Amino acid sequence: MEIVDVNNVPDKIKEIPADEFQPLDTSTTKERERIATPSLSFLQDSWRRLKKNKAAVISLILLGIIIFISIITIWVSPHDPTQQNVAYINLPPRIPFLDSINGFNGTANVAGKMVDKYAQANVPDNVNFYLGTDGLGRDVLSRLFMGTRISLLIAFIAALLDITIGVTYGLISGLLGGRVDTVMQRVLEVLSGIPNLVVMILMLTVFDPGILSIVLAMVITNWISMARIVRAQTMKLKDQEFVLAAQTLGESRLKIAIKHILPNISSVIIVQMMFSIPSAIFFEAFLSFIGLGLRPPTASLGTLLNEGYKTFRFLPYLMWIPAVTLSVVMICFNLLADGLRDAFDPKMKE
């Protein structure tokens, strides 16, 4: 201990009376050191960071609106999407509150003159086709609602298949390892070498074109990427201390997979699932566009594109409308998946 010489103390300190010395006020120090930010769980912290991504939030809102409209139009629709009316074929869009704008008031350019197509077809004033009609007189807006609903249904079925088949296969392969993992990975390599189009053609030889054949084609090939990602994450986690502790306590591999590994890789699964949804939508649209998917009168975004491109030079709205809808849905899913990946990644913390 260092001894302080009283003779070396400055005179100003010597002159301070003893009764003026007060104990240190620690209230301000405690206030400064107090943690003001509340503790957040993993999901709460991920949601906080997701909200900062404006593109992901806007995409989430748009997708919510699109999904809600596609569901509610099952019961409430402007017209019957499958009803044909030869008298009302190829009518341009007519929106009542936009009747002053050409292209939205039921008029079309015929031989250089704007002609009221609704008057020529004797359409009542209270009957409006907001996006026009197709070559069979069916309402394009009602068919767009139906097509979006079918495409989203196929996409969510693909996501469900990714979770059930891909996650289960990847967990088993990663946890067991050894010869079992080697055999299972060779099976994946064989399946991944088969093109989707070949699988689809084989499905058409057994089943009629439709949702069932498309879903079965996805069952064979689309879950492979999910299985590989889950296997890689499982192999990385199964040697961690908390998994080894669970094994030491005698827990079975099933409980370890469900209670320890699966919650820790849930963020990766969600992100991969969000990326698989737009891929499934595009896959269905491509097959329907080339005539290997759904068959009329059932509508999807692919069938609407197939019907619209044939008259694109004369009736461009029949192709632009489903093309824009398909693009918006796919872009929103991809932006939301990017936002979720950044929100769930601990390395992206600020």
N, C-alpha and C positions, 0 to 999 in steps of 0.2 A: 504494500500500500504506500502510495506517495504521500510524504509529509509536507504540508503547506506551511511555509514560514509566514507568520503573521506580519512580520516587519515588511514583507514584500507585497502585501495587499494594498491596492490603491487607496488613497485617502478618501475618495468619493464613496467607496463601499463602506469604509469605517464610519463615515458620518451618518449612514442610514440607521434610523432607530429600529430596534428589534421588533416593536409592535406593528411595523409597517409590512413585515414579511407575512404573506398569505399563502396557504396551500395551493398547489396547481389545480386549476379548474379543468377537469378531464371531460366535461360534457361535450365541449366542442370537438375534442379529439375523437370521442366515440361516435359523434355524429358524422364526422368526415370518413371514418373507417367503416361505417355501417353500410351493408350491401343494400342499395335501394331497389335494384332490379329483382323482381320475383323469380324464383326458380321455375324453369320450364321443363316439361317432359320432351322426349324426342319428337313426338308428333306435333306438339305445340311449337317447338322451335323450328321444325320443318315448315309448318304452316306460316309462321312469321316470316321466314325467308322466301317462301313461295309468293306471299303477298307483295313482296318488293319487286317481283318479276312481273311487270305490267303486261307483257305479251302473253305470259302463261295465264294470268288472271282473266284477261279479255278472252282468250281462247276457251277457258273454262266456262265463262258466262255464255259465250256463243254456243258451245256444245250443249250446255244445259237447256238453252232456248230451243235448239234444233231437236234435241231428244224429246223435250216436253211437247213440242208441236207434232212431231211424228207419232207420239203415243196418243195424244188427245184427238188427232184426226182419224183415229180408228172409228170413233163414234160420231165426230163432228167433222164433216168434209163439205166443201162447196158443192161438189157434184159427185156422182158415182164414178170412180176412176176406171171402171171397166165398161161403162155404158157407151154404146156407139150410137151416133146420130149422123147419118150421111148428109143431112141437110145443113149441118153446121161444120163441115170439114174445113180445116186450114183457116180458121178465123184468127185474126190478129188479136193481141191483148186489148182489153178495154177495161179501164179503171175509172169509175165514176168521177172521182175528185181530180183526175188528171185528164179530163176531156178536152182541154185546150192544147195538149201536146200531141203532135202527130206520132203515131206509133203506140200510143196508150189510149187512144180514143176510138179504136175499132176501125180505123182507116188504113188503107194500104195503097202503095204506089202501083198503079196499073196503067201501062202505056204512057207514063209521064204525068198521070193525073191521080190525085188522091181520091179514092173511092171508098165509100162507107160499106164495108163488107157485111156488117150486121144488118143494114137495111136491105141489102140484096138477098140475104138469107132469111129475111123476115123474122129476125130474132126479137122477141119482146124486149121492151125497154128495161124491164126489171131483171132480165137475165144477162149476167156479165160473166165473161171468162177472163179472169185477171191476167193470165199468162197465155191466153189463146187456146186453140184446139189443134189436134193433130190430124193426120190424114184420114182417120176414121171418125172424126167428130168427138173425140174424148177430151175432157178437160185436162190441160197440161198441168195446172196447179195441183189438182187432185192426184194425178199420176205421179207428180213429183213428191208429194207427201208419202204416197205408197212406196215409191222407189227408194226414198231415203230411209223409210222404216225397214224395208227388206234388207237393204245394204247394211244398216246398223245392226240388225238382228244377226246377220251372218258374221259381222265383225265381232260382236260380243260372244257368239258361240265359239269363234276362233280363240278369243281370249280365255274363255272357260276351259277349252281343250288345252291351251298352253299351261294353265294352272294345274289341272288335274293330271294330265299325262306327262308333260314336260317336267314339272316340279317333282312328281313322284319318281320318275325315271332317273332324274339327276341326283336326287337324294339317295336312292338305293345304290346307284353306281359309285357315288362319292364316298358313302359311308362304308360300304363293304370292301371296295378296293380289290386289289389282287387280281386273280383270274376272272372273277365275276365282272369287275370293272373293265377288264380287257375285252371280254366277250361282248359286253353291252356297248362298248365304244365301237367295236367292229360292226355291230348291227346298225349303229347310227351312221357310220361311214357308207354302208351299203344303201341305206334309205336316202341319205343326202345326195347320193349320186344319181337318183332318179328325178328327172325334171317334173315340175308340177303339171305341165301340159300333157306329158305322157300319162301321168297318173289320172288326169281328168278324162282323157280319151278312153282309158281302160275302165273308168267308172261308168262312162256312157254306154259301154258295151254290156254292162250288167243292169244299170239303173237308167231310168228316164232322166232327161235333163231337168234340173231343178235344184232346190235348196239341199236336198239329201245328197245328191252327187257331189255338189261343191263342198259340203261339210265333210264328206268321207275323204275327198281329196286332201282337205286340210288335216284330217286325222292322221293321214299317212306321213306327211312331210313337214307341216308348219310348226310343230312343237319341238323340232330338233334343236333349234337355236336356244330355246328356253332350257332344255335338258342340259346342254353343254355349259351354259352359264351357271346353272344351279350346281352342277357337278364341280365346277371349278371353285365356286364359293364354299361348297361343303368340304372339299379337300383342304382348303385354306383354314377353315375353322375347326376341323375335327382334331387337330393337334394343339389347340389352345388349352390354357390351363383349366378353364371352367368346364370344358368337355371332358378332360382327363379326370377332373374331380368327380364329375357325375359318373364316369365309368368306375372309378374307385369305390363309390358308394353303392355300386351294384345296379344302376339303372340300365334298362334294356336299350337297345339301339333305337327302337321305335320311340320311346320317351325322349331320348336324347335328340332325335331328329325333330320331334314336334315341339318340345319345350325349350330347347337350347339353340339349335341350328336354324330352324325355320324362322323364328322371330328376328334373328340377326341378319337374315338375308331377305327379309320381306320387302325392304326398300328396293333392292335390285330386281325382285320379282315384279313389283308394281311398275317400275320404269320399263322393264322389258315387255310387260303386258301392254302398256300404253303404246309402245312402238309397234307391236304386232297388230293392233287394231287397224291403223291406216293401211298396213300391208295387206290385211285380209280384205278391206274395202276395195283396194286397187285390184287384187286378185279376182274378186267377184266381178268387178266392172270390166276387166279385161276379157274374162271368159264369156260374159254376156255380150260384149261388143263383137266378139268374133263368132258368136252363135253357138257356143258350147255351154252356156250358162242357163239362165232362166228362159222360159218360153212365154210369149204373150198368151192371155192378157195380163199375166203377172208382170208387174213393173219393178225395175230396179234402176239404179243410176246407169248401169251398163246397157240395159235394154233401151233406155231413153236416149242414150248416146247413139246406139245402133240405129234407132229409128230417125234420129235428128240429122245425122250426117248425110243421109241420102238426099235431103232437100235443103242442104245448108246454103246453097247459092240463092234460093228463092225464099226460104223461110228460116232465116238464121237463128231465130229465137228458139226453135225446137232443139237446137244443139247447144246454144250458149247457156241456156238455163240449167240443164243437168251438169254441164261441164263446170260452170261456176260453183254450183252446189258441191260437186265432188271435190273440187280444189279447196274450197273453204273448209270442208270437213277434214280433209287430210292434213291441211296446214295447221288447223287448230289442234288436232291430235298430236302432231309432231312438236308444235311449240309447247303444248302442255307437258309432253313427255320430257322435253329438254328442261323445262322448269322444275319438274319433279326430280329429275336426276340431279340438278344443282341443289335443290332443297334437301334431298336426302343424303347428299355426299358430305360427310363431316369435314373433308378437306376444303370445302367451299365456305366454311364459316368465316364470318368477318371478325 
